Amino acid sequence: MDTPSAIVTTFTAVFDVMQIPVPTSQNIRATIGLPLSTAFSNLLGLPAHDKRVDVSVELYQRFYRELIVPQARELLFPGVAAGLSFLREQGFALAIATSKFQASADLLLRQAELGNQFDLVIGADQVNHPKPHPESGSLILNRLGFSNDQAVMVGDTIHDLLMAKASGMDSIAVTYGIHSYEILKSQQPTWIAHSFDEVISYLKGQGGLS
């Protein structure tokens, strides 16, 4: 989903309510893909266990439900809904490893009418070590019964690619999301896609994946 601008708006709303100087949009975007507690800890310059970080996370979740969730369907990138349906028809198992809390991820997927497309969703609160640590990826593989050489991670941040690398998976970096082509390329993904249609092509074998 095309959420970066909405995420920046949500972070900004949190800082406004807390009467804290708002970080730059660039600094906020740099934290996207990290667990919220880590993101706010970095932006506030506070330990992750600081009470102000906890308050920030609670406010973010409230504003997230108010500002981002209602837009979910409209925020889908072109080709995603049809592409996911195609992959399921072809027998692919689909899962999500997200830095969002489980409940937030499930809510967003339901609002986008995609909840029934995924076999498993693992939120940051379902593991001890969220992305970029490999635990989320390994947990998905174990629960779905696949080995790492049968899996491909599709992601738009270096945190996704680092998780894939640490999990021993191939990866497809998509350039239309959070991080730029240059930043994604620096992590040496297996493939780079500029649209979800290109992701489908790689998974069908047109990019060298059998």
C-alpha positions in Angstrom: 0.0 0.0 0.0 1.1 3.5 -0.7 1.3 4.6 3.0 4.5 6.7 3.4 2.8 10.1 3.2 0.0 8.9 5.5 2.5 7.5 8.0 4.4 10.8 8.0 1.1 12.6 8.7 0.4 10.2 11.5 3.8 10.7 13.1 3.4 14.4 12.8 0.0 14.3 14.5 1.6 12.4 17.4 4.4 15.0 17.9 1.9 17.9 17.7 -0.3 16.4 20.4 2.8 15.8 22.6 4.0 19.3 21.9 7.4 18.0 20.7 9.2 19.5 17.7 8.3 17.5 14.6 11.3 15.7 12.9 11.8 16.2 9.2 9.8 14.1 6.8 13.0 12.5 5.7 13.9 11.4 9.2 10.4 10.0 9.8 10.5 8.1 6.5 13.9 6.6 7.5 12.2 4.8 10.4 9.4 3.2 8.4 9.6 -0.5 8.5 11.0 -0.6 12.1 8.8 -1.4 15.1 7.0 1.6 16.4 8.8 1.6 19.7 12.2 1.6 17.9 11.0 4.3 15.5 9.9 6.7 18.3 13.0 5.8 20.4 15.2 6.9 17.5 13.2 10.0 16.6 12.9 11.2 20.3 16.4 10.2 21.2 15.0 8.2 24.2 15.4 4.6 25.4 12.8 2.3 24.0 11.4 1.6 27.5 10.9 5.3 28.3 7.2 6.1 29.1 7.1 8.9 26.5 7.9 6.3 23.8 5.0 4.2 25.1 2.6 7.2 25.0 3.8 8.0 21.5 3.1 4.4 20.3 -0.4 4.5 21.8 -1.2 7.8 20.1 0.2 6.6 16.8 -2.1 3.5 16.9 -5.1 5.7 17.6 -4.3 8.1 14.7 -3.4 5.2 12.5 -7.0 3.8 12.9 -8.4 7.3 12.2 -6.1 8.4 9.3 -4.7 5.4 7.5 -7.2 2.5 7.9 -10.2 4.3 6.2 -8.0 4.8 3.1 -6.8 1.3 2.8 -8.5 0.2 -0.4 -7.6 3.5 -2.2 -3.9 3.2 -1.1 -3.3 -0.2 -2.9 -0.7 0.0 -5.5 -1.8 -0.8 -9.1 -2.0 -4.5 -9.8 -1.8 -5.7 -6.2 -5.3 -6.9 -5.7 -5.4 -8.8 -9.0 -1.8 -10.0 -8.6 -2.5 -11.5 -5.2 -5.5 -13.3 -6.5 -3.5 -14.7 -9.4 -0.8 -16.0 -7.1 -3.3 -17.8 -4.9 -4.9 -19.3 -8.0 -1.4 -20.6 -9.0 -1.0 -22.3 -5.6 1.4 -19.9 -4.0 1.3 -19.6 -0.2 1.2 -15.9 0.8 2.3 -14.5 4.1 3.1 -11.1 5.7 5.9 -10.3 8.0 5.2 -6.7 9.3 6.6 -4.3 11.8 3.0 -3.3 12.6 1.3 -4.9 15.5 -0.8 -7.9 14.6 -4.2 -6.2 15.3 -3.3 -3.2 13.2 -2.1 -5.3 10.3 -5.3 -7.4 10.3 -7.5 -4.3 10.5 -5.7 -2.7 7.5 -6.0 -5.9 5.5 -9.7 -6.3 6.2 -10.4 -2.7 5.3 -8.5 -3.2 2.0 -10.5 -6.4 1.4 -7.3 -8.5 1.3 -7.7 -10.4 4.5 -8.6 -13.7 2.8 -5.6 -13.6 0.5 -3.0 -14.4 3.1 -2.3 -17.7 4.8 -0.4 -16.1 7.7 0.3 -12.6 9.1 3.1 -12.2 11.6 3.1 -8.8 13.4 5.9 -7.3 15.4 4.2 -8.2 18.7 4.2 -11.9 17.7 8.0 -12.3 17.8 10.8 -11.4 20.2 12.9 -9.8 17.5 11.0 -8.0 14.6 12.5 -7.1 11.3 15.3 -6.9 10.2 15.9 -9.9 12.5 15.2 -13.2 10.7 12.8 -14.5 13.4 9.6 -13.3 11.5 10.7 -15.0 8.3 11.8 -18.2 10.0 8.5 -18.4 12.0 6.5 -18.1 8.7 8.5 -20.8 7.0 8.1 -23.1 10.0 4.4 -22.6 10.3 3.7 -23.0 6.6 6.1 -25.9 6.2 8.5 -24.4 3.6 12.3 -24.3 3.5 14.1 -21.0 2.9 15.0 -22.0 -0.7 11.2 -22.2 -1.5 10.5 -18.7 -0.3 10.8 -15.2 -1.7 10.5 -12.0 0.4 8.9 -9.1 -1.4 9.7 -5.8 0.3 10.2 -2.0 -0.1 12.7 -1.4 2.7 16.2 -2.5 3.6 14.7 -4.0 6.7 12.8 -6.5 4.5 15.9 -7.3 2.5 18.0 -7.7 5.6 15.5 -10.1 7.1 15.4 -12.1 3.8 19.2 -12.3 3.7 19.4 -13.4 7.3 16.7 -16.0 6.7 18.4 -17.4 3.6 15.6 -16.4 1.3 15.7 -14.8 -2.2 14.2 -11.3 -2.3 12.5 -8.9 -4.6 13.0 -5.3 -3.8 10.2 -3.0 -5.0 11.1 0.5 -5.8 7.7 2.2 -5.6 7.4 2.1 -1.8 9.5 3.4 1.0 13.2 3.2 0.1 14.8 4.4 -3.1 16.3 2.2 -5.8 19.8 3.2 -4.7 19.2 2.3 -1.1 17.5 -1.0 -2.0 20.2 -2.0 -4.5 22.9 -1.5 -1.8 21.5 -4.5 0.0 21.9 -6.7 -3.1 18.4 -8.1 -3.5 18.0 -11.1 -5.8 15.8 -9.0 -8.1 14.5 -5.5 -8.3 10.9 -4.7 -9.5 9.4 -1.3 -10.5 5.8 -2.5 -10.4 3.7 -5.3 -8.9 3.3 -6.7 -12.4 7.1 -7.2 -12.5 6.9 -9.0 -9.1 4.4 -11.4 -10.7 6.7 -11.9 -13.7 9.7 -12.9 -11.4 7.5 -15.3 -9.5 6.2 -16.8 -12.7 9.8 -17.5 -13.7 10.4 -14.7 -16.2 13.0 -13.2 -13.9 15.0 -16.5 -13.5 13.0 -18.0 -10.7 11.9 -21.6 -11.4 
